[in-house]
C-alpha cells in the first residue's frame, strides 16, 4: 500500500517538473506558444549587452516585427507617461560550490540542455504567420577536472560545451555554453565552484525588432548540471563562524546541526546523493523537493483524561481537573529538564545558544503553572475556562452531526499543544498589568494541526470572562482576527462563526450570562468580496433574489455555519439602513 502512494507521488512530481521545466507531455517536438511563457524555470538566458535589466512583462511574442507598434513623433508626444518598468536581470549562469579534500580530487561535470528554434510558414514580408517553435535536444557534454598541483588560487578552468545540436540548423564550433571550475584552497582541501553559463550575447536596442525571438532561440532550456566524484572526498560545506551570526541564526544552526550541508547553489538550489562512503554526486536543482515527515500532535495512552473537552467542561469536578492540569504541566517540565541535561554534551561555543532556548522553555513552563494557579484561585477564570471547553465541544460535535457522523463526547479532545497554549496565555490575556501582556504568542504548527481550534478556545475564554466580570459592559468587540490570505478568510470566518453560535446558545441558558447582549460575529474584507455598506447589502440581496449567483457569493455565507441549512435570498438575510444579519430558517435550530 505504501508503494502505491510513493509511486503516485513520484508521478505527480515528474508531471510537475515537466510543466515547469519541460518538456510537457504532448509538446516534445513543436511548441505553439513562446517557450519563455510556457516554462518559467530551468533556463539560462543570453547576456543582454548595454542594459541593466529587462522588464519580463514588457515584451511579448507579438512585439516582434509589429509595425503597428511604431508611432509617429506626435503620437509619442501626446502619449501618457509610461508606468515604471521593473528591472530584472534574467539568469545566464547556474552553478554550485562544494568542499573537497584528498590526495587526488577528480570529478566529471556533465551538462545538457534544450534549444528552441522559430519555425513555420511566413508571409510575403517574411513574418511568421503563427507562433511555432521546434524543440531540439543538445547533446550531453561531460568534462573531467582534477585539482591543481599547487595549493593556491588559480584562474577558472574553462571548457566550451554544447558544440553539437540535435536537429538545430546551425552548429557552433565554439559551443553555446561554457563550464567554469574554480579552485580555492581552504584548510586541508579546496572550495570548488562549478558553473555553467550561456555564451551568447544579445543587443537590446530599439532597432532590434526580432529581439524576443532571438532571445528565445539563444536561451538554453531544461538545463541540467551535475558533478560526479571519481576521486577524493566531499566534506561538509564550511559554515560561517558562529560569532558572526545573530541569535536566531545561532539557534537554527544548533537545532539543525545534524543536517549536513554538502554544497550551496548559485542561481538555483542544489542537491546531492549520499552513499555509504560519502557524497558521490551533486547537481543543480531548479525544482527542489523535500519529503516532510508527518507530524502528529496526538498522544498515546488512556490516562490523558485532562485533554477531554467534556471532562474539562464538567462543573462538579474542578478540584480533580486542577490536579490533572498540574500533572499535565509536570510532564512538560520533565521534557524541559531532559533538554537542559543535554547541554553538557554540546560544544562549548554552543552552551549560550542552548541555554537561551531552554530558558524560553522554562518561561513557558512557568506561565503554564501560573495559568493553572489562576484557574484554581479565580472562580470567574475557572468558569470561563469551563464554558470555553463546553463551547468548543458543542461546535465540534455539531460539525459531525451536520455531516451525519456521531462520536462519543469523550472522543473530542484537545491536542497537548492546544491545551498548553491556553494555559500559557490565559493570565496575560485577562490581566492588563501582566508582565507578558505585550508578548506576541505564536502558534507554530503544520497545516491541519489544530492552530485554529487553539486560538478559538482562547477567544471563547476571553468572551465569557469579560461578561462574567463586567456584566454591564463586557459585551461589544472583544477580539479582532486578521487573515493575510483572502482564500483563508471565508473558511476561517465560518469556523469562528460556529464557535460563536455555540457560545450564544450557551449564553441563552447560562444564568450569569443570559441577561447580557447577544454574542455575535462580523467580517469586513473589502468591497470586492463582501458588502461594505448597508446599501450594498440590500442591492446584492436583491440581485441574489433574482438568481445572480455572483451576488449571492458576495454575501459571504451560503449556508448556516451551525446546522448547514442553505441560505436563500431574501428570506435568509436581513438588511436595512442600519443592520445586515444572516437568518437561518431551520426551525429545529432557531437562532
C-alpha positions, -999 to +999 in steps of 0.1 A: +000+000+000+028+024+008+044+018-026+012+029-042+014+063-025+051+066-031+048+058-068+018+081-071+037+110-055+067+104-078+044+106-108+030+139-096+065+153-091+075+141-126+045+158-141+051+190-122+087+191-134+076+186-170+051+215-166+076+239-150+109+229-168+098+209-198+090+192-220+053+189-211+036+158-224+024+162-259+047+192-265+080+173-270+086+185-306+066+215-316+055+243-291+028+267-302+034+293-275+065+311-265+088+288-246+095+316-222+058+318-215+053+281-212+083+272-190+092+295-161+124+279-148+154+258-158+165+284-183+198+302-190+193+334-210+218+351-233+236+380-217+220+413-227+246+439-236+241+476-227+212+471-204+209+469-166+179+445-169+147+440-188+111+441-178+098+405-182+062+418-187+072+444-213+080+422-242+056+397-257+056+373-286+035+397-308+060+425-304+084+411-329+082+430-362+048+445-355+047+477-375+016+489-356+039+495-326+059+522-344+043+555-336+050+589-351+065+617-331+032+634-324+017+603-310+047+598-288+045+634-275+008+631-267+011+597-250+006+594-213+038+588-192+046+551-192+044+532-159+077+524-143+092+492-156+105+465-133+142+458-139+151+422-138+184+405-149+175+371-163+200+344-152+226+334-177+245+311-154+239+284-128+263+265-105+272+253-071+301+251-047+314+223-025+343+214-003+366+186-015+397+171+000+421+142-006+455+135-022+437+135-056+404+152-063+389+144-096+354+147-109+334+147-141+310+176-149+280+166-170+256+191-186+227+190-210+201+214-223+174+220-250+171+248-275+140+261-294+140+275-330+113+295-346+097+276-374+066+276-395+052+294-426+059+331-433+040+357-452+053+377-482+072+401-458+089+372-441+069+375-409+058+343-393+021+335-397+018+318-363+038+311-331+056+278-335+089+266-320+107+234-327+124+218-297+159+203-302+179+184-276+215+194-273+240+165-270+250+159-234+286+170-226+309+156-200+343+172-189+367+158-163+386+181-139+414+175-115+427+196-086+456+220-093+491+209-085+498+238-062+476+248-032+469+283-043+441+302-061+442+297-099+422+311-128+390+293-137+394+262-157+371+268-187+357+243-212+334+250-241+303+228-243+272+222-264+291+221-297+267+197-314+230+203-315+204+176-324+183+190-352+193+227-349+203+242-382+235+259-371+261+240-351+286+262-332+322+250-331+329+272-301+299+259-282+267+276-270+279+275-234+309+270-212+318+253-179+339+271-154+356+253-125+372+275-099+395+260-072+401+280-040+423+264-013+407+261+021+421+243+052+431+208+040+412+209+008+395+230-018+363+251-022+353+241-057+328+262-077+313+246-108+292+268-131+276+266-165+269+298-184+253+308-217+279+323-240+255+342-263+253+379-260+223+399-273+220+436-281+189+452-266+184+483-286+154+499-302+163+489-337+163+451-330+127+442-339+135+405-336+148+408-300+123+385-284+127+357-310+165+359-308+163+358-271+143+326-271+165+310-298+197+318-279+184+306-245+191+272-230+161+253-217+158+222-195+193+229-182+210+201-163+243+204-145+258+178-123+291+167-109+302+131-103+331+125-079+357+100-092+385+105-066+387+123-033+361+132-007+334+157-005+331+171+031+306+192+049+305+227+034+322+252+057+298+274+076+300+310+088+318+315+122+291+313+149+302+346+164+292+364+132+256+350+133+228+367+152+210+349+180+182+334+158+207+321+133+228+306+160+198+288+174+188+274+139+224+262+134+222+243+167+188+228+162+197+216+127+234+207+133+227+171+124+216+182+089+248+183+069+251+207+040+275+194+013+270+222-013+254+256-019+237+266-051+243+297-073+213+307-093+194+276-083+190+251-054+215+222-052+210+186-042+233+156-037+234+118-035+249+103-003+262+067-005+277+045+022+312+060+016+300+097+013+286+121-013+293+110-049+271+132-069+260+169-068+236+186-091+219+220-097+182+217-089+157+242-104+127+224-087+140+214-053+118+189-033+120+175+002+100+149+020+085+164+051+079+138+078+044+135+090+038+153+124+012+141+148+001+160+179-018+131+193-006+112+223-008+075+232-023+060+263-056+062+281-045+083+311-048+117+293-083+124+306-073+160+311-073+165+273-110+156+270-133+186+263-162+170+281-141+163+311-128+199+313-164+212+308-177+195+340-190+218+367-186+194+396-150+182+391-130+214+395-105+201+421-099+169+402-094+189+369-069+213+386-048+183+399-048+168+364-037+200+349-008+201+373+002+167+362-001+177+326+023+206+332+046+184+352+051+161+321+062+192+301+087+200+329+102+166+326+109+172+289+124+206+297+147+190+322+158+165+296+166+193+272+187+210+299+206+178+306+218+176+270+236+210+271+267+194+286+270+172+256+273+202+232+304+221+221+315+249+244+306+276+219+270+262+218+263+264+255+250+300+255+227+293+225+213+262+240+206+280+273+187+307+255+164+281+240+158+262+273+153+295+291+123+302+269+110+267+276+113+274+313+095+307+308+066+289+291+066+263+318+063+290+345+034+306+325+016+273+323+019+268+360+006+304+366-023+296+343-033+266+363-030+285+395-052+313+381-079+288+374-076+274+410-079+308+427-101+328+404-137+315+401-145+336+371-115+324+352-123+288+361-159+292+349-147+309+317-124+280+311-151+255+317-176+272+294-150+278+267-144+240+267-181+234+265-184+258+235-155+240+217-171+206+224-205+218+212-192+232+179-171+202+172-200+178+179-223+199+158-199+197+127-201+159+129-238+159+133-243+180+102-222+155+083-240+125+097-212+114+120-217+106+156-190+103+182-190+099+220-183+131+239-151+116+254-137+113+218-135+151+215-101+161+229-075+188+229-042+181+214-014+187+240+000+218+224-035+234+222-042+229+259-006+241+267-012+272+246-044+280+265-028+276+299+002+297+288-018+327+277-050+330+297-034+350+325-018+376+302-050+378+282-071+390+311-046+409+333-036+442+318-006+445+341+008+411+334+045+411+325+038+391+293+009+413+282+029+428+253+043+394+242+030+380+209+025+343+215+029+325+182+015+290+175+039+273+151+025+240+138+019+224+103-013+230+084-041+209+097-025+205+131-051+225+151-039+260+153-074+274+147-090+255+175-063+266+199-070+303+194-107+298+191-106+283+226-088+314+238-114+337+222-142+317+238-125+320+272-120+358+269-155+365+257-170+346+287-146+361+312-154+397+301-191+391+305-187+374+339-165+401+354-183+431+337-219+421+332-230+456+322-201+465+298-184+432+290-201+428+255-190+447+224-160+440+203-137+416+222-114+402+195-101+413+161-090+385+138-069+393+107-062+370+079-034+377+054-047+353+027-081+360+011-087+323+004-085+316+042-109+343+052-142+327+043-132+293+057-118+307+090-148+330+094-171+300+090-152+281+117-152+310+140-189+316+135-197+280+146-179+287+179-197+320+183-230+302+177-221+276+203-213+304+228-245+322+221-266+291+227-247+286+260-254+323+269-291+319+263-293+292+290-265+303+314-280+322+344-250+346+348-248+354+311-284+353+297-292+389+307-263+403+286-263+413+250-261+385+223-227+372+213-222+380+176-195+380+149-189+401+118-165+404+089-151+431+067-127+421+039-132+448+012-159+456-013-148+431-039-159+401-018-184+414+008-208+443+012-191+473+028-223+492+033-259+485+042-268+499+008-246+474-009-260+445+012-296+455+001-285+457-035-268+423-036-296+406-018-319+420-044-297+407-072-294+373-054-331+371-052-332+374-090-308+344-093-275+362-096-250+336-083-221+362-081-241+385-058-250+355-036-214+346-032-206+382-022-229+378+008-201+356+022-221+328+038-241+305+016-253+282+043-258+283+081-225+276+098-243+258+126-268+235+110-257+236+073-291+248+060-286+265+027-293+302+026-318+316+001-325+352-008-342+371+005-355+351+035-321+342+049-309+378+050-320+408+070-308+441+055-320+476+065-304+510+066-288+502+099-281+465+100-272+434+080-278+400+095-280+364+084-311+344+094-313+307+094-348+294+086-343+260+101-368+259+130-352+230+147-321+251+153-338+285+156-311+311+164 
